Amino acid sequence: MAILTMKHRVRHAFGLVALVFLTGQAVAAPVRLKELVDVQGVRENALYGYGLVVGLSGTGDTERVFFTSQSISGMLGRLGIRIDPKEVRVRNVAAVMVTAKLPSFARPGSTIDVHVASVGNARSLSGGVLLVSPLTGPDGQVYALAQGPLTTGGFDVMALGSRLQKNQPTSGVISGGATIERSVTLNLETMPIVLGLKHPDFTTAQRIAEVVNAALAEDIAHAVDGAAISVKVPAAFKGKTVGLLSQIEALEVEADQKARIVISERTGTIVAGERVRIRPVAVAHGGLSISVTQTPLISQPGAFSRGVTATARVASLAAKELGGAAVALPATSSVEDLVKALNLLGATPRDLISIMQALKAQGAFDADLEVL
């Protein structure tokens, strides 16, 4: 795979083509199934909750965020302190949403990381401590309890009307901040084993089924479609599904993929796969150079007059169209030849983006063109 950025001008054509040559000559290496597939049903579960962050240095929610005042009043009420929410006047507390991911097969007592984000008008959560917050799943059950000091990685400071902010101080992370109270149990011995491809592809799915059957010397795997491979547990692995999956995920297969070119016009980046092919085509590319300059103009007053010196600027505009030669691009066998031929145009990587889009519109290649 070759990457071209605006930092690498085409005048360094030798270094650019050398990069493509190295990637074009490389043979696709086999990839472990662990990186290609997931076992369907074995996944993370989203948790969320509402809480209060205390201990802020005057950067919490203002009294205009009434639900924060209600939350403080309710919290104090559970501790035996009765106070009207309208009487709450604090700036060191912020209402936050707490989110986390519950891993597969996580057991009670284990800890997970949590993410905290302000839902009010707090300026910063830096230095705050999250009070005990229950985290629930989509089914409404509480699966974890979160609490602890959070790290924001940013700050927001105000003084004498000036303000200095770094990163995003209204969100943070608590490492190991939630303790799991309820686990999601899966019985691998009774559930069907289906391997789901992270990037669906019929060729890759069929290759995976063949590799699994060859490794276990049994016809137990078959591709259901381009995204799923069904696996029957053989008799030798009855009650040992974990061992079966351990052997399967260690197998290697050469993954296939569609020819694709990804370009980012914002950064001038082009990423082209090695399977990109181009048909014979002729390309003519030219550019328009526009320059704007300003010349200072000074006007002096007459002698013995009461006038003052005046200054002004006169702008001049010049436009020049650069000639572009027409180059015939032959049918290529790799992206190396494609870029080498485009370099003959003397184009910059940003120009190559326009050329790629024009080639796709003309039908010179069949690769997918994705613009970010």
N, C-alpha and C positions, 0 to 999 in steps of 0.2 A: 504494500500500500504506500502511495506517495503523497506527501504533503507539501504544498507550495504556499508560502505566505508572502505578504508585502515586504517583509524584511529581506527577502531574497530576491533581488532584482534579476531580470533575465540576462543582464550583462555578464552575470556569473553563470553562463550557460553550462560550462563544463561541470561545475559542482552540482547544478540542478539535475542534469541528465545522469550524473553518476549516482545520485540518490535514487532515481527511478530505476536505473539499471540494477542496482543491488536488490531492490524489492522485486523487480520483474523476474530476476533469475531464481529467487527463492522458491522452494517447493513448499506447498501448504503442509504444515506440520499437523499431525493428528492431535486431537483435543480430547481430554478426559470427558466422559459423560457427565461428571459432576458439574462441569462448567456449562453444559449444553441443555440439561434437562432438570426438571423438578418433579418430585413425586406428588401427584395430584392429591390434595387433601392435607398435605404436610406444608403448612405455611404459617406466617406470622399473623397475628390478630391485632387490630387497632383498638387501643384503649384511650379514653378521654375522661376529663373531669374538670371541675371548677374549684378554685382555691383562692387563698389570700397570701400575698407576699408582704411580710412586715419587715421593719428595721431599715426602711429607706430613709435617706437623708433629705427629706423635703421634696422628693421627686415622685411621690406617689400620686394617686388620683385626687382630684379636687372635690369639693363638696357638690359640684354640679353632676358628678357621677353618683346618682342616688343609690344605685344597686350596690355600690361599694359600701356606702353607709349602712344600708340594710344588712349586708353580710357581716359587717363588724358588729352591729347590734345583735344579730342572731347568734354570732359566735360568743359574745360576752354573756348573752342570756343563758346559753348552755352551761356557762361557768358560774351562774348564779348572780350575775351583775346585770341589772335591768337599766336600759338606757334607750331613750327615744332616738330613732335613726336620724331625726331632724336636728338633734343636738350633737351629732358626731361631727367634729371639726379636726380632722387629722390629715396630714400630707405624707405620712410615712407608711401608708398601706396602699396596695394596689390589687385590684381584682385581676385574676389571670385564668387562662385556660391551660390545662395540663394534658399533654398527649404522650403516649408511649406505644411501643410495639411489644406484644406478648409473643415470645418465640415458641416454636413448636416444641412440645414435650417439656416445657418449663415446669419445674416443681415448686410447690409452696416453700417459702423461705429463701428462694433465689432472688437476686436483685437485678433490676433492669434500669437503663437510663431513661430519663424523662426530659421532655422539652416544655418550657414554660413561656407563654407569650401574654402580654398585657391586652386586656379587652376594654380598658378605660382610656383616660387621657394622661396616664403616668408618663413622665419624661424619661425615666430610667429605672431599671430594676437592679442596678449594680449594688452589691452589698446586701441584698435582701435575702430573707429566709422564707421558704414556703412552709406554711402550716400544713398539718395532716390533711390530705385530700384523697378521697376515694376515687379510684379509676374504674370505670365501668366499660363493658363491652356493648356491642349492638343489641344484645339480648337483655340489657338492663342489670345484669349481675355484676357485682363488685369483684374484680380479679386482682387488684393490687392497691396498695396504699403508698402515696408519695409524700415526701417531706424532705427538708434539708436546705442548706445554703446553695444558692445557684450562682453560676458563672456566666457573665454576659459577653465578655470579650470586647466591650465597648464602653463609652462613657458619654455623658451629656452635661456640660458645665455651663452655667450662666453667671455673669458678673457685670454689673454696671451697664446693662443693656447689650452686652456682647455674649455670644453663645458659641461654644465649641463642641462638636459632636464627632465621635469616631465609631464606625461600624453601626450596628443596630442595638442600642442599649435596652430596648423594650422587650427583648426576648433572650432567653438563656437556657442553659442545660444544667441538669443535676446528674452527675455521673453516679450510677448505682443508687439513684434517689427513690426508687420504688421497690417495695418488697411484695413479692407475689403471694397472694392469699388463696387463690384458686387456680388450678391448672386445667388446661384443655387436654383431655385424654383421648388418644387415638389407639385403636387396636389394629396393629398392622397384620395380625394373623387372620383377621376376618375380612378386612377391607380389600377390595381389588387393587392390584398394583398397576397403576397407569403412569407412564413417564410422559410428562408434558414438555414439549420443546419451548425454550424461551423465545426462539425466533423460528416460527413455523416454516418448514421446507420439506417437500415430499421426498426429495432425494436423500436428505439427511436422515429423515425418519426411517426410510427403508434401510439405509446403511446401519443405523443403530440396531434395528431388529436383526439384521444378518450378523452383526458382531456379537450380540448377546447370544444368539442361537449357536454360533460357532464356539464361543467361549465355554458354554455350559453343555455343549454336545447334545442339545435337545431342542425340539421345535416348540419353544414356549413363548416366543415374542413375535408379534406381528404389528405392522403399522396400521392403525385404525384410519388415520388421515395424516395430513401434513403436520399436525401439531400434537399427536398422541400416539404412544406405543404401548399396547397392552401386553402385560407379562403375567403368565401363569406360574404360580409357585410350584416347582417340581417336587416330586415325592421326597427327594433327598434333603429338601430344605423346609419340610413341614415343621412348624414351630421354630424355625430359624430364619424368619423373614429379614431380620436385621443383617444377618450374615449374607443373605442373597443380595440385598441392596448394596452392601459394602463391596461385594465383588463386581456388581454391575457398574457402579459409579466410578470404579477404577479403570474400566475398559476405555480404550481410546478409539476414536473414529475420525476420519477426515470429513469435516463439516463442509457442506456446499452452501453457496449463497448466490444471490442475484448480482449481476453486474450493476454497480451503482456509482454515481459521482455525486458527492456532497459539496456544495459550495456555500460560502458565507460572504455576501457582498459587503457586509459591515466591516469585516476584518480582512477581506481579500484572501481568504483561505480556500484552497481546493483540495479535496481528498478523493482520490480515484482508486478504485479497486483494480486488481491485476487482470480481471476478466473483461475489462472494457475493450471493445473492438470498434474500429472506425472504417467506414467505407470510403472509396476514392471520392475526393471532394476538393474543390478549389476555394481558397479563402483570401480575400483582400481586406486588410485592416488598416485604417488610418486614424489619426488623432487630431484634435483641435486644441492648440495651445493658446490660452488667453492670459495676458498679463496686464495688471493695473498698477500704475505708478503715480505718486503724488509729488509735485514740485512746489516747494515753498515760495510764496510771492510776498515781498515786503514793500510797503508804501511809506515813504518818508514825507513828512509835512514840509511845507515851504519854509524858507528862512524867516526868522522873527515872527512866525505865525504861532497861534495858540493850539495848533493841531498836535496830535499824538501819532506815533508810529503804529501803523496797522499791518497785521499779518494775515495772510490767507493761503490756501492751498489749491492748486490747480491739478485736477486728475486727468491723466492721459490713458487711453485704452488702446491696446494693440492685440490683434488676433492673427494667428498664423496656423494654417492647416498643414499638418505634417503629411507628407506623401506616404502611402502604404503600398508595398509591392504585393502583387497577387502571387500566392504560393499554392502549388498543387500538392495536396496531401495524399499519399498513396494509401492503399488499404494496409492497415497495420495488424500485427499479431499480438501486440501488448501495449500497455499504456506508456511504456518507455518510448516506442516509436512515435506515439501520438504527441507527447510533450517535446520530443526532439524536433519534430516537424513544426510544431507551433513556435518553438524558439527561433526558427528561421524568420519569423515575422518581426522579431525584435520587440515583442509585446511584454508588458509587465504582467505579473500574476493577476492584477485586477482586470487588465485587458483580456487575459485568458478566460476570465469568468464570462465576459460578454461573448467571446468566441465559442465557449462551450454551450451557452444558451442558444446561440445561432445554429450551431451544429445539430443540437437536439431538435430545434424547430425544423431544420432542413431534412432530418431523418438520416443523418450521417452515421449515427450509432443508436443501438437499441437499449443501452443501459438506462436505468432509472436516474433521473436528474432531480436531486432534492436541494432546494434553496432554503437556507436557514434564515 
